[in-house]
Amino acid sequence: MEDPQQLNAIIQRCLKGDRESQKVLYEHFYGYAMSICLRYTRSREEAREILNDGFMKVFTRLHQHEDQSSFKAWLRRIMINTAIDQYRKSGKHELHQDLDAVAAQVASVHGDALDTLSYGELVMMVQQLTPAYRTVFNLYVIDGYTHEEIAAQMGISVGTSKSNLFKAREQLRTLLKRINVKKYA
């Protein structure tokens, strides 16, 4: 559904309550939305819960989407906000990363170490970060928020945001060493 006119037609039918169009939209963006939700959770079950809550918001707020803006970016924003809402409600404060960005962030410290790791190993490494560190790391590194924006969204100070990012990077270094990449660390 790379054709903007086709996407717009589906959105218009969704706005009229057409269930089949909602299903098409859901199925088309499921993988993309799930990848976002997985960054913010520890398990697929939690990610599915956020995904479903997020799509409920998408369908109830679809009238707020502006045609000239990217639907994918709008959907991404809703999924991130839904994950942050869940983070606040649950008290668990658990998040995950998009590992391409994690690789770029950690590679600056560990050079070729990440080249020897599989995607699954990277996922497991990031899942082991403490919840508060994962949250800030994800928002800063993956989603491009500033420390000021993170502080406002999470109800923490800018200093805490910076500290959590630093500690997340330190934990990633430690985890790299633990998963037998010592020769690169």
Secondary structure as the mmCIF struct_conf table of DSSP 4:
data_model
#
loop_
_struct_conf.conf_type_id
_struct_conf.id
_struct_conf.beg_label_comp_id
_struct_conf.beg_label_asym_id
_struct_conf.beg_label_seq_id
_struct_conf.end_label_comp_id
_struct_conf.end_label_asym_id
_struct_conf.end_label_seq_id
HELX_RH_AL_P HELX_RH_AL_P1 PRO A 4 LEU A 15
TURN_TY1_P TURN_TY1_P1 LYS A 16 GLY A 17
HELX_RH_AL_P HELX_RH_AL_P2 ARG A 19 ARG A 39
TURN_TY1_P TURN_TY1_P2 TYR A 40 TYR A 40
BEND BEND1 ARG A 42 SER A 43
HELX_RH_AL_P HELX_RH_AL_P3 ARG A 44 THR A 60
BEND BEND2 ARG A 61 ARG A 61
HELX_RH_3T_P HELX_RH_3T_P1 LEU A 62 GLN A 64
TURN_TY1_P TURN_TY1_P3 ASP A 67 GLN A 68
BEND BEND3 SER A 69 SER A 69
HELX_RH_AL_P HELX_RH_AL_P4 PHE A 71 SER A 90
BEND BEND4 GLY A 91 GLY A 91
HELX_RH_AL_P HELX_RH_AL_P5 LEU A 99 HIS A 110
HELX_RH_3T_P HELX_RH_3T_P2 GLY A 111 THR A 116
BEND BEND5 LEU A 117 LEU A 117
HELX_RH_AL_P HELX_RH_AL_P6 TYR A 119 GLN A 127
TURN_TY1_P TURN_TY1_P4 GLN A 128 GLN A 128
BEND BEND6 LEU A 129 LEU A 129
HELX_RH_AL_P HELX_RH_AL_P7 PRO A 131 PHE A 137
HELX_RH_PI_P HELX_RH_PI_P1 ASN A 138 ILE A 142
BEND BEND7 ASP A 143 ASP A 143
HELX_RH_AL_P HELX_RH_AL_P8 HIS A 147 MET A 154
TURN_TY1_P TURN_TY1_P5 GLY A 155 GLY A 155
HELX_RH_AL_P HELX_RH_AL_P9 VAL A 158 ARG A 178
TURN_TY1_P TURN_TY1_P6 ILE A 179 ASN A 180
TURN_TY1_P TURN_TY1_P7 LYS A 182 TYR A 184
#
